[in-house]
Amino acid sequence: MLSLTSDHWNAFQTEGWLRLGKVLSGDDLAALQRRIDDIMLGKADVDYSRMLMQLDRASDSSDEPGPQTKGHKGATLDYRKIQDLEFDPLFLAYMQRPIFRDICRRMYGDVPIACFRAMFMNKPAQKGTFLAWHQDRWTMLDRDPKVSIWTALDPTTVANGCVQIVPRSHHTLVNPSHDSGFLTPEQAATHAPEKDRVFLELKPGEAVLLHNWLLHGSDINHTNIPRRAFSVCYMDARTRAKTGEKFSVIFGDGALA
Ligand SMILES: O=C(O)CCC(=O)C(=O)O
């Protein structure tokens, strides 16, 4: 899909999610796949001191992911999360595509747009971590971001830990007091029962538009292929952290180039 119609937008507003179809084609997809592997392997010409990088496991003997701190943690493809990818020119160029500008304009109006996070989320082959049911909502911000674009860089399947969602769940905030939108197990049982879950199986290069309040989570990877993905949360650039921190502008005055 290259642009949205008003029918698409209405469906998104009702359901809280929308398949955007294949947005990355052969060469562009291959370039981003290569780029993220190079970043993990320490071979990319990027400022690693600006990038949050989290290993899938804190150590060989640990079942827990590593700390979420800035800087490279060793040449391995076993990273769980990498943020601050707006500072990489290839990822930035993808984030600045016109279709995403159009989505932001529909959601926020004609104002500058920043990203709360431009994030690689990975489930390495036969690894990965369970991500509990949550809504993307952070009490550290002075207003709530409303949209994310989640792009598959590998095939995503039930077996390799694709994202699961509960359609229409974005109309209500389930656990407003949690600082990053996570549900208690009891809330998950009530609000994300198995019968209501949809598994977002995607081909590489396909993307989905997600309302930030849409309930979602994901499982570990039981297959021999990784589940690499790129998730960008777009918000009004006037959004501030309660500490006063500003965020990278992606569209409009002051945008990264
Ligand atoms: O990639 C995943 O499994 C989920 C990522 C997520 O929670 C997000 O992009 O908001």
Ligand as a Chemical Component Dictionary entry (heavy atoms), coordinates in Angstrom:
data_LIG
# 
_chem_comp.id                   LIG 
_chem_comp.type                 NON-POLYMER 
_chem_comp.pdbx_formal_charge   0 
_chem_comp.three_letter_code    LIG 
# 
loop_
_chem_comp_atom.comp_id 
_chem_comp_atom.atom_id 
_chem_comp_atom.alt_atom_id 
_chem_comp_atom.type_symbol 
_chem_comp_atom.charge 
_chem_comp_atom.model_Cartn_x 
_chem_comp_atom.model_Cartn_y 
_chem_comp_atom.model_Cartn_z 
_chem_comp_atom.pdbx_ordinal 
LIG O1 O1 O 0 7.864 -6.867 18.422 1  
LIG C1 C1 C 0 7.152 -7.271 19.337 2  
LIG O2 O2 O 0 7.072 -8.445 19.654 3  
LIG C2 C2 C 0 6.281 -6.285 20.074 4  
LIG C3 C3 C 0 6.845 -4.925 20.011 5  
LIG C4 C4 C 0 6.019 -3.901 20.704 6  
LIG O3 O3 O 0 5.484 -4.089 21.772 7  
LIG C5 C5 C 0 5.856 -2.628 20.015 8  
LIG O4 O4 O 0 6.368 -2.464 18.914 9  
LIG O5 O5 O 0 5.180 -1.754 20.598 10 
# 
loop_
_chem_comp_bond.comp_id 
_chem_comp_bond.atom_id_1 
_chem_comp_bond.atom_id_2 
_chem_comp_bond.value_order 
_chem_comp_bond.pdbx_ordinal 
LIG O1 C1 DOUB 1 
LIG C1 O2 SING 2 
LIG C1 C2 SING 3 
LIG C2 C3 SING 4 
LIG C3 C4 SING 5 
LIG C4 O3 DOUB 6 
LIG C4 C5 SING 7 
LIG C5 O4 DOUB 8 
LIG C5 O5 SING 9 
# 
